Amino acid sequence: MATYNNTWKNKVWMGWFFLQLPIILFMDLLDYMWPAWLYEPTGAPLHAAYEMKEWYIQTYNDPIVQWSAETASGHDSWMGLFMHLEFFFLLPTVLYGIYRLAVQRRGTSGGDELLFLVYALEVAFTTFVCIYDTGFLDEAVYPAAVKRELQFQLYAPWFVLPTLMAIDMATRILGRIKVADAALRARKSQ
């Protein structure tokens, strides 16, 4: 199976995966996958992650990061689905990406590229939903300037970079398809 060893692009992917791993484990899924005794009490092993998440919430009052099934108001019930996607799809893909690109260092196969394309599209789409949703936050609590900060400073990079990463993987896959089509045409012409 052919691999793409496009080193600088693979290094961007690897950097992204290394950035995503602690965010997924210790911010997004902190209270979803870890028991409270591991992060809430002072001196708990993951208390620093808990304090960082609390700082983020106090600084930005981001309702998406504060979401829980108990506090869901009905309109944002999609967040539960996003949490499941993050745990069952994004986290395993990030771990696999780190293994494939940082441990094996063998580049990407066609299967990897398809997986990473779906991953990038999923991250871009769910982030876009979050950007869109923040536009409907209560004006009394979230003035326009705060909404813009949430949308353009905090969420936009998590939409733009995965979109560019999806384009990278789509280009790689298209390259494979063109090579396969050319080989098929060459066989037919013989």
NUDRENSE-773596 format. One record per residue: residue number from 1; residue in one letter; x negated, y, z of N, C-alpha, C in turn. Coordinates in steps of 0.02 Angstrom, whole numbers, plus 50000, padded with zeros to 5 digits. Example, Ala and Ser with C-alpha at 12.3 -4.5 7.8 and 13.67 -1.06 7.14 Angstrom:
NUDRENSE-773596
+-----+------+-------+--------+-------+--------+---------+-------+-------+--------+-------+
| seq | type | neast | nnorth |   nup | caeast | canorth |  caup | ceast | cnorth |   cup |
+-----+------+-------+--------+-------+--------+---------+-------+-------+--------+-------+
|   1 |    A | 49340 |  49716 | 50390 |  49385 |   49775 | 50390 | 49340 |  49835 | 50390 |
|   2 |    S | 49358 |  49888 | 50354 |  49316 |   49947 | 50357 | 49355 |  50002 | 50394 |
+-----+------+-------+--------+-------+--------+---------+-------+-------+--------+-------+
end
This chain:
NUDRENSE-773596
+-----+------+-------+--------+-------+--------+---------+-------+-------+--------+-------+
| seq | type | neast | nnorth |   nup | caeast | canorth |  caup | ceast | cnorth |   cup |
+-----+------+-------+--------+-------+--------+---------+-------+-------+--------+-------+
|   1 |    M | 49958 |  49941 | 50000 |  50000 |   50000 | 50000 | 49955 |  50062 | 50000 |
|   2 |    A | 49968 |  50108 | 49956 |  49928 |   50169 | 49950 | 49941 |  50214 | 50009 |
|   3 |    T | 49890 |  50252 | 50027 |  49897 |   50301 | 50081 | 49873 |  50369 | 50058 |
|   4 |    Y | 49902 |  50419 | 50088 |  49880 |   50488 | 50076 | 49836 |  50507 | 50135 |
|   5 |    N | 49774 |  50522 | 50123 |  49729 |   50544 | 50175 | 49716 |  50619 | 50168 |
|   6 |    N | 49767 |  50656 | 50155 |  49763 |   50728 | 50148 | 49747 |  50757 | 50217 |
|   7 |    T | 49684 |  50761 | 50233 |  49663 |   50772 | 50302 | 49690 |  50835 | 50335 |
|   8 |    W | 49689 |  50892 | 50301 |  49713 |   50952 | 50335 | 49787 |  50949 | 50349 |
|   9 |    K | 49826 |  50921 | 50303 |  49898 |   50915 | 50315 | 49911 |  50863 | 50369 |
|  10 |    N | 49875 |  50808 | 50368 |  49884 |   50758 | 50420 | 49863 |  50786 | 50488 |
|  11 |    K | 49814 |  50830 | 50489 |  49793 |   50861 | 50552 | 49848 |  50908 | 50578 |
|  12 |    V | 49882 |  50942 | 50533 |  49939 |   50984 | 50554 | 49993 |  50939 | 50585 |
|  13 |    W | 50008 |  50884 | 50551 |  50058 |   50837 | 50577 | 50036 |  50811 | 50645 |
|  14 |    M | 49973 |  50791 | 50651 |  49947 |   50764 | 50713 | 49952 |  50817 | 50769 |
|  15 |    G | 49934 |  50879 | 50753 |  49940 |   50933 | 50802 | 50011 |  50944 | 50824 |
|  16 |    W | 50057 |  50941 | 50776 |  50129 |   50948 | 50791 | 50151 |  50893 | 50838 |
|  17 |    F | 50132 |  50831 | 50823 |  50153 |   50774 | 50865 | 50124 |  50781 | 50936 |
|  18 |    F | 50061 |  50802 | 50942 |  50031 |   50812 | 51008 | 50065 |  50869 | 51046 |
|  19 |    L | 50088 |  50920 | 51011 |  50125 |   50974 | 51042 | 50195 |  50951 | 51064 |
|  20 |    Q | 50227 |  50912 | 51022 |  50295 |   50890 | 51036 | 50299 |  50842 | 51095 |
|  21 |    L | 50249 |  50799 | 51103 |  50254 |   50747 | 51154 | 50266 |  50774 | 51224 |
|  22 |    P | 50226 |  50821 | 51250 |  50242 |   50847 | 51317 | 50307 |  50887 | 51320 |
|  23 |    I | 50324 |  50920 | 51265 |  50387 |   50958 | 51264 | 50446 |  50910 | 51270 |
|  24 |    I | 50444 |  50855 | 51233 |  50498 |   50806 | 51236 | 50501 |  50774 | 51305 |
|  25 |    L | 50443 |  50750 | 51329 |  50442 |   50712 | 51392 | 50454 |  50755 | 51454 |
|  26 |    F | 50427 |  50816 | 51454 |  50427 |   50854 | 51516 | 50468 |  50919 | 51514 |
|  27 |    M | 50500 |  50933 | 51458 |  50544 |   50991 | 51455 | 50614 |  50969 | 51433 |
|  28 |    D | 50619 |  50947 | 51371 |  50685 |   50931 | 51343 | 50718 |  50872 | 51380 |
|  29 |    L | 50680 |  50819 | 51392 |  50710 |   50759 | 51422 | 50692 |  50750 | 51495 |
|  30 |    L | 50667 |  50802 | 51528 |  50646 |   50796 | 51598 | 50701 |  50766 | 51642 |
|  31 |    D | 50760 |  50797 | 51642 |  50813 |   50772 | 51685 | 50857 |  50720 | 51650 |
|  32 |    Y | 50841 |  50703 | 51589 |  50878 |   50652 | 51551 | 50846 |  50583 | 51561 |
|  33 |    M | 50779 |  50580 | 51563 |  50747 |   50515 | 51566 | 50709 |  50501 | 51630 |
|  34 |    W | 50697 |  50551 | 51671 |  50660 |   50541 | 51733 | 50707 |  50548 | 51793 |
|  35 |    P | 50698 |  50506 | 51844 |  50739 |   50514 | 51904 | 50719 |  50579 | 51941 |
|  36 |    A | 50767 |  50610 | 51973 |  50756 |   50675 | 52006 | 50700 |  50672 | 52058 |
|  37 |    W | 50692 |  50616 | 52092 |  50639 |   50612 | 52143 | 50569 |  50618 | 52114 |
|  38 |    L | 50563 |  50609 | 52048 |  50497 |   50614 | 52016 | 50479 |  50686 | 51998 |
|  39 |    Y | 50529 |  50732 | 51997 |  50513 |   50800 | 51976 | 50540 |  50855 | 52021 |
|  40 |    E | 50594 |  50845 | 52057 |  50623 |   50900 | 52096 | 50585 |  50918 | 52160 |
|  41 |    P | 50570 |  50870 | 52204 |  50538 |   50890 | 52267 | 50467 |  50917 | 52257 |
|  42 |    T | 50450 |  50966 | 52297 |  50381 |   50991 | 52296 | 50334 |  50934 | 52312 |
|  43 |    G | 50282 |  50928 | 52273 |  50234 |   50874 | 52282 | 50250 |  50812 | 52241 |
|  44 |    A | 50308 |  50812 | 52207 |  50325 |   50755 | 52164 | 50278 |  50755 | 52104 |
|  45 |    P | 50265 |  50697 | 52074 |  50217 |   50693 | 52018 | 50233 |  50738 | 51959 |
|  46 |    L | 50296 |  50749 | 51944 |  50315 |   50790 | 51886 | 50342 |  50858 | 51907 |
|  47 |    H | 50327 |  50880 | 51969 |  50354 |   50943 | 51993 | 50330 |  51003 | 51952 |
|  48 |    A | 50268 |  51001 | 51927 |  50243 |   51056 | 51886 | 50285 |  51064 | 51823 |
|  49 |    A | 50306 |  51009 | 51793 |  50350 |   51012 | 51734 | 50417 |  51042 | 51753 |
|  50 |    Y | 50443 |  51023 | 51810 |  50506 |   51050 | 51835 | 50501 |  51125 | 51845 |
|  51 |    E | 50446 |  51147 | 51876 |  50437 |   51219 | 51887 | 50430 |  51257 | 51822 |
|  52 |    M | 50396 |  51227 | 51772 |  50389 |   51259 | 51707 | 50458 |  51266 | 51673 |
|  53 |    K | 50498 |  51214 | 51678 |  50565 |   51218 | 51648 | 50607 |  51270 | 51685 |
|  54 |    E | 50603 |  51272 | 51750 |  50640 |   51322 | 51789 | 50617 |  51393 | 51772 |
|  55 |    W | 50552 |  51402 | 51762 |  50526 |   51467 | 51742 | 50555 |  51488 | 51674 |
|  56 |    Y | 50556 |  51440 | 51627 |  50584 |   51454 | 51560 | 50657 |  51474 | 51566 |
|  57 |    I | 50695 |  51438 | 51606 |  50766 |   51452 | 51614 | 50776 |  51521 | 51646 |
|  58 |    Q | 50737 |  51536 | 51698 |  50743 |   51602 | 51731 | 50722 |  51658 | 51685 |
|  59 |    T | 50672 |  51646 | 51643 |  50646 |   51698 | 51599 | 50694 |  51711 | 51541 |
|  60 |    Y | 50719 |  51658 | 51509 |  50758 |   51666 | 51448 | 50832 |  51651 | 51456 |
|  61 |    N | 50852 |  51620 | 51511 |  50922 |   51601 | 51522 | 50950 |  51563 | 51462 |
|  62 |    D | 50909 |  51521 | 51433 |  50928 |   51484 | 51373 | 50980 |  51431 | 51391 |
|  63 |    P | 51042 |  51439 | 51368 |  51094 |   51391 | 51387 | 51084 |  51322 | 51357 |
|  64 |    I | 51048 |  51317 | 51303 |  51036 |   51252 | 51272 | 50990 |  51210 | 51315 |
|  65 |    V | 50939 |  51241 | 51343 |  50892 |   51205 | 51387 | 50926 |  51188 | 51454 |
|  66 |    Q | 50976 |  51228 | 51473 |  51011 |   51216 | 51536 | 51068 |  51165 | 51529 |
|  67 |    W | 51080 |  51141 | 51469 |  51137 |   51097 | 51456 | 51131 |  51033 | 51496 |
|  68 |    S | 51188 |  51011 | 51520 |  51194 |   50944 | 51549 | 51265 |  50920 | 51537 |
|  69 |    A | 51276 |  50856 | 51540 |  51343 |   50829 | 51529 | 51392 |  50857 | 51580 |
|  70 |    E | 51368 |  50869 | 51641 |  51411 |   50895 | 51694 | 51431 |  50968 | 51683 |
|  71 |    T | 51388 |  51007 | 51651 |  51402 |   51078 | 51642 | 51428 |  51094 | 51572 |
|  72 |    A | 51435 |  51044 | 51530 |  51457 |   51057 | 51461 | 51526 |  51087 | 51461 |
|  73 |    S | 51534 |  51138 | 51420 |  51598 |   51173 | 51418 | 51643 |  51148 | 51362 |
|  74 |    G | 51625 |  51094 | 51330 |  51666 |   51067 | 51276 | 51641 |  51087 | 51208 |
|  75 |    H | 51627 |  51151 | 51198 |  51605 |   51172 | 51131 | 51534 |  51148 | 51115 |
|  76 |    D | 51495 |  51136 | 51166 |  51425 |   51115 | 51154 | 51414 |  51041 | 51169 |
|  77 |    S | 51465 |  51001 | 51158 |  51458 |   50929 | 51171 | 51410 |  50897 | 51123 |
|  78 |    W | 51393 |  50930 | 51069 |  51343 |   50905 | 51021 | 51275 |  50898 | 51054 |
|  79 |    M | 51261 |  50934 | 51107 |  51196 |   50930 | 51140 | 51183 |  50860 | 51167 |
|  80 |    G | 51234 |  50826 | 51190 |  51225 |   50757 | 51214 | 51199 |  50713 | 51158 |
|  81 |    L | 51227 |  50721 | 51099 |  51203 |   50683 | 51041 | 51131 |  50701 | 51025 |
|  82 |    F | 51115 |  50765 | 51028 |  51046 |   50787 | 51014 | 50997 |  50757 | 51065 |
|  83 |    M | 51018 |  50752 | 51128 |  50975 |   50723 | 51179 | 50963 |  50649 | 51164 |
|  84 |    H | 51015 |  50614 | 51144 |  51007 |   50543 | 51125 | 50961 |  50536 | 51065 |
|  85 |    L | 50970 |  50579 | 51015 |  50927 |   50577 | 50956 | 50854 |  50590 | 50976 |
|  86 |    E | 50845 |  50636 | 51022 |  50776 |   50651 | 51043 | 50744 |  50592 | 51078 |
|  87 |    F | 50783 |  50558 | 51120 |  50757 |   50501 | 51157 | 50747 |  50439 | 51113 |
|  88 |    F | 50796 |  50424 | 51071 |  50795 |   50361 | 51033 | 50762 |  50366 | 50965 |
|  89 |    F | 50755 |  50427 | 50937 |  50725 |   50434 | 50871 | 50662 |  50478 | 50872 |
|  90 |    L | 50668 |  50539 | 50898 |  50612 |   50585 | 50895 | 50553 |  50561 | 50937 |
|  91 |    L | 50565 |  50541 | 50999 |  50511 |   50519 | 51042 | 50474 |  50459 | 51012 |
|  92 |    P | 50509 |  50405 | 50990 |  50472 |   50350 | 50960 | 50434 |  50371 | 50897 |
|  93 |    T | 50463 |  50416 | 50857 |  50429 |   50438 | 50796 | 50366 |  50478 | 50813 |
|  94 |    V | 50370 |  50520 | 50864 |  50312 |   50559 | 50885 | 50257 |  50511 | 50910 |
|  95 |    L | 50276 |  50462 | 50950 |  50227 |   50414 | 50975 | 50195 |  50375 | 50917 |
|  96 |    Y | 50237 |  50354 | 50869 |  50211 |   50318 | 50811 | 50165 |  50364 | 50769 |
|  97 |    G | 50185 |  50426 | 50760 |  50145 |   50474 | 50722 | 50077 |  50485 | 50753 |
|  98 |    I | 50075 |  50491 | 50819 |  50011 |   50498 | 50854 | 49969 |  50435 | 50843 |
|  99 |    Y | 50001 |  50377 | 50850 |  49964 |   50314 | 50840 | 49937 |  50310 | 50768 |
| 100 |    R | 49980 |  50324 | 50720 |  49961 |   50316 | 50650 | 49907 |  50367 | 50630 |
| 101 |    L | 49915 |  50430 | 50649 |  49870 |   50482 | 50625 | 49810 |  50495 | 50670 |
| 102 |    A | 49817 |  50485 | 50735 |  49762 |   50499 | 50781 | 49723 |  50437 | 50801 |
| 103 |    V | 49757 |  50380 | 50808 |  49723 |   50319 | 50830 | 49698 |  50280 | 50769 |
| 104 |    Q | 49744 |  50263 | 50724 |  49724 |   50225 | 50665 | 49685 |  50266 | 50615 |
| 105 |    R | 49703 |  50329 | 50607 |  49670 |   50375 | 50560 | 49668 |  50346 | 50489 |
| 106 |    R | 49723 |  50317 | 50467 |  49724 |   50286 | 50401 | 49768 |  50324 | 50352 |
| 107 |    G | 49789 |  50383 | 50369 |  49832 |   50420 | 50324 | 49904 |  50396 | 50329 |
| 108 |    T | 49943 |  50413 | 50279 |  50014 |   50395 | 50280 | 50030 |  50349 | 50223 |
| 109 |    S | 50071 |  50299 | 50237 |  50096 |   50255 | 50185 | 50163 |  50283 | 50161 |
| 110 |    G | 50192 |  50252 | 50111 |  50257 |   50273 | 50086 | 50311 |  50269 | 50141 |
| 111 |    G | 50308 |  50215 | 50180 |  50356 |   50208 | 50235 | 50348 |  50261 | 50288 |
| 112 |    D | 50284 |  50278 | 50304 |  50271 |   50331 | 50352 | 50300 |  50397 | 50327 |
| 113 |    E | 50289 |  50411 | 50263 |  50312 |   50474 | 50234 | 50387 |  50480 | 50236 |
| 114 |    L | 50422 |  50425 | 50223 |  50495 |   50426 | 50227 | 50517 |  50438 | 50299 |
| 115 |    L | 50486 |  50404 | 50346 |  50502 |   50414 | 50417 | 50489 |  50486 | 50438 |
| 116 |    F | 50431 |  50513 | 50420 |  50413 |   50581 | 50439 | 50458 |  50633 | 50404 |
| 117 |    L | 50480 |  50618 | 50343 |  50526 |   50663 | 50309 | 50592 |  50666 | 50347 |
| 118 |    V | 50619 |  50608 | 50366 |  50682 |   50606 | 50404 | 50673 |  50641 | 50471 |
| 119 |    Y | 50617 |  50629 | 50503 |  50601 |   50661 | 50567 | 50602 |  50737 | 50560 |
| 120 |    A | 50565 |  50762 | 50510 |  50560 |   50835 | 50500 | 50628 |  50866 | 50484 |
| 121 |    L | 50666 |  50832 | 50442 |  50733 |   50857 | 50426 | 50778 |  50858 | 50488 |
| 122 |    E | 50773 |  50807 | 50529 |  50814 |   50803 | 50590 | 50795 |  50860 | 50638 |
| 123 |    V | 50730 |  50871 | 50648 |  50708 |   50926 | 50693 | 50731 |  50993 | 50665 |
| 124 |    A | 50722 |  51004 | 50600 |  50743 |   51068 | 50570 | 50818 |  51077 | 50576 |
| 125 |    F | 50857 |  51024 | 50561 |  50930 |   51030 | 50563 | 50955 |  51043 | 50634 |
| 126 |    T | 50932 |  51005 | 50683 |  50957 |   51015 | 50751 | 50936 |  51083 | 50778 |
| 127 |    T | 50876 |  51105 | 50760 |  50855 |   51172 | 50781 | 50898 |  51225 | 50747 |
| 128 |    F | 50915 |  51215 | 50684 |  50958 |   51263 | 50649 | 51027 |  51267 | 50683 |
| 129 |    V | 51052 |  51210 | 50705 |  51116 |   51210 | 50742 | 51109 |  51252 | 50805 |
| 130 |    C | 51054 |  51246 | 50840 |  51042 |   51285 | 50901 | 51038 |  51360 | 50884 |
| 131 |    I | 51003 |  51376 | 50830 |  50998 |   51447 | 50809 | 51068 |  51474 | 50793 |
| 132 |    Y | 51106 |  51436 | 50757 |  51174 |   51456 | 50739 | 51218 |  51464 | 50801 |
| 133 |    D | 51213 |  51417 | 50847 |  51254 |   51417 | 50907 | 51240 |  51478 | 50951 |
| 134 |    T | 51177 |  51499 | 50955 |  51161 |   51556 | 50997 | 51194 |  51621 | 50973 |
| 135 |    G | 51213 |  51623 | 50910 |  51249 |   51681 | 50884 | 51318 |  51689 | 50914 |
| 136 |    F | 51344 |  51636 | 50945 |  51411 |   51638 | 50975 | 51411 |  51643 | 51051 |
| 137 |    L | 51353 |  51656 | 51079 |  51349 |   51663 | 51152 | 51385 |  51726 | 51174 |
| 138 |    D | 51410 |  51725 | 51235 |  51449 |   51781 | 51264 | 51407 |  51845 | 51264 |
| 139 |    E | 51432 |  51896 | 51232 |  51397 |   51961 | 51226 | 51384 |  51992 | 51295 |
| 140 |    A | 51427 |  51979 | 51343 |  51417 |   52008 | 51409 | 51355 |  51979 | 51444 |
| 141 |    V | 51341 |  51917 | 51432 |  51284 |   51884 | 51463 | 51222 |  51887 | 51418 |
| 142 |    Y | 51233 |  51882 | 51353 |  51179 |   51880 | 51304 | 51187 |  51936 | 51254 |
| 143 |    P | 51161 |  51996 | 51268 |  51165 |   52051 | 51220 | 51129 |  52033 | 51154 |
| 144 |    A | 51141 |  52071 | 51103 |  51114 |   52057 | 51037 | 51038 |  52048 | 51038 |
| 145 |    A | 51003 |  52089 | 51076 |  50930 |   52084 | 51079 | 50907 |  52017 | 51108 |
| 146 |    V | 50943 |  51993 | 51158 |  50926 |   51928 | 51189 | 50940 |  51872 | 51140 |
| 147 |    K | 50997 |  51877 | 51105 |  51014 |   51827 | 51054 | 50960 |  51824 | 51000 |
| 148 |    R | 50938 |  51883 | 50977 |  50886 |   51884 | 50926 | 50821 |  51853 | 50951 |
| 149 |    E | 50804 |  51867 | 51014 |  50744 |   51836 | 51043 | 50750 |  51760 | 51044 |
| 150 |    L | 50808 |  51736 | 51066 |  50818 |   51663 | 51066 | 50814 |  51635 | 50995 |
| 151 |    Q | 50847 |  51668 | 50948 |  50851 |   51642 | 50880 | 50784 |  51646 | 50843 |
| 152 |    F | 50752 |  51705 | 50845 |  50695 |   51716 | 50801 | 50627 |  51704 | 50834 |
| 153 |    Q | 50622 |  51715 | 50900 |  50558 |   51704 | 50932 | 50551 |  51634 | 50962 |
| 154 |    L | 50605 |  51608 | 50990 |  50600 |   51543 | 51023 | 50619 |  51484 | 50978 |
| 155 |    Y | 50672 |  51492 | 50938 |  50694 |   51435 | 50898 | 50669 |  51435 | 50826 |
| 156 |    A | 50662 |  51492 | 50796 |  50643 |   51495 | 50725 | 50579 |  51456 | 50708 |
| 157 |    P | 50526 |  51461 | 50748 |  50467 |   51422 | 50731 | 50480 |  51346 | 50730 |
| 158 |    W | 50526 |  51323 | 50772 |  50543 |   51252 | 50775 | 50588 |  51232 | 50717 |
| 159 |    F | 50610 |  51281 | 50679 |  50647 |   51268 | 50617 | 50601 |  51274 | 50556 |
| 160 |    V | 50561 |  51327 | 50555 |  50519 |   51341 | 50496 | 50466 |  51288 | 50486 |
| 161 |    L | 50428 |  51273 | 50538 |  50373 |   51225 | 50530 | 50398 |  51155 | 50510 |
| 162 |    P | 50450 |  51127 | 50543 |  50475 |   51063 | 50519 | 50503 |  51065 | 50448 |
| 163 |    T | 50530 |  51122 | 50427 |  50553 |   51128 | 50358 | 50494 |  51123 | 50310 |
| 164 |    L | 50439 |  51157 | 50326 |  50379 |   51152 | 50285 | 50350 |  51081 | 50287 |
| 165 |    M | 50354 |  51049 | 50344 |  50330 |   50981 | 50351 | 50373 |  50933 | 50309 |
| 166 |    A | 50438 |  50945 | 50307 |  50482 |   50904 | 50265 | 50464 |  50913 | 50192 |
| 167 |    I | 50449 |  50974 | 50172 |  50429 |   50986 | 50102 | 50364 |  50949 | 50087 |
| 168 |    D | 50317 |  50948 | 50134 |  50255 |   50911 | 50125 | 50270 |  50837 | 50113 |
| 169 |    M | 50311 |  50807 | 50155 |  50326 |   50736 | 50147 | 50366 |  50722 | 50084 |
| 170 |    A | 50412 |  50766 | 50067 |  50450 |   50757 | 50005 | 50403 |  50760 | 49944 |
| 171 |    T | 50354 |  50804 | 49947 |  50306 |   50810 | 49893 | 50263 |  50747 | 49887 |
| 172 |    R | 50244 |  50720 | 49944 |  50205 |   50658 | 49943 | 50246 |  50600 | 49913 |
| 173 |    I | 50309 |  50596 | 49935 |  50352 |   50543 | 49909 | 50364 |  50552 | 49834 |
| 174 |    L | 50375 |  50614 | 49813 |  50385 |   50628 | 49742 | 50323 |  50607 | 49702 |
| 175 |    G | 50263 |  50620 | 49730 |  50201 |   50599 | 49697 | 50199 |  50523 | 49688 |
| 176 |    R | 50221 |  50487 | 49738 |  50223 |   50413 | 49733 | 50273 |  50391 | 49679 |
| 177 |    I | 50330 |  50424 | 49676 |  50381 |   50407 | 49626 | 50355 |  50420 | 49556 |
| 178 |    K | 50321 |  50476 | 49547 |  50293 |   50492 | 49480 | 50241 |  50441 | 49459 |
| 179 |    V | 50198 |  50420 | 49505 |  50148 |   50369 | 49489 | 50182 |  50303 | 49471 |
| 180 |    A | 50232 |  50284 | 49509 |  50269 |   50222 | 49496 | 50305 |  50226 | 49428 |
| 181 |    D | 50335 |  50283 | 49414 |  50369 |   50291 | 49349 | 50320 |  50288 | 49291 |
| 182 |    A | 50262 |  50319 | 49299 |  50211 |   50317 | 49246 | 50186 |  50246 | 49235 |
| 183 |    A | 50175 |  50209 | 49289 |  50154 |   50139 | 49282 | 50207 |  50097 | 49249 |
| 184 |    L | 50269 |  50109 | 49264 |  50325 |   50072 | 49233 | 50328 |  50088 | 49158 |
| 185 |    R | 50321 |  50151 | 49140 |  50322 |   50171 | 49070 | 50263 |  50139 | 49033 |
| 186 |    A | 50205 |  50137 | 49065 |  50146 |   50107 | 49033 | 50157 |  50032 | 49021 |
| 187 |    R | 50187 |  49998 | 49068 |  50201 |   49926 | 49059 | 50251 |  49914 | 49003 |
| 188 |    K | 50301 |  49957 | 49000 |  50353 |   49949 | 48948 | 50324 |  49963 | 48878 |
| 189 |    S | 50276 |  50007 | 48873 |  50248 |   50024 | 48808 | 50199 |  49972 | 48782 |
| 190 |    Q | 50178 |  49927 | 48825 |  50130 |   49875 | 48802 | 50164 |  49819 | 48766 |
+-----+------+-------+--------+-------+--------+---------+-------+-------+--------+-------+
end
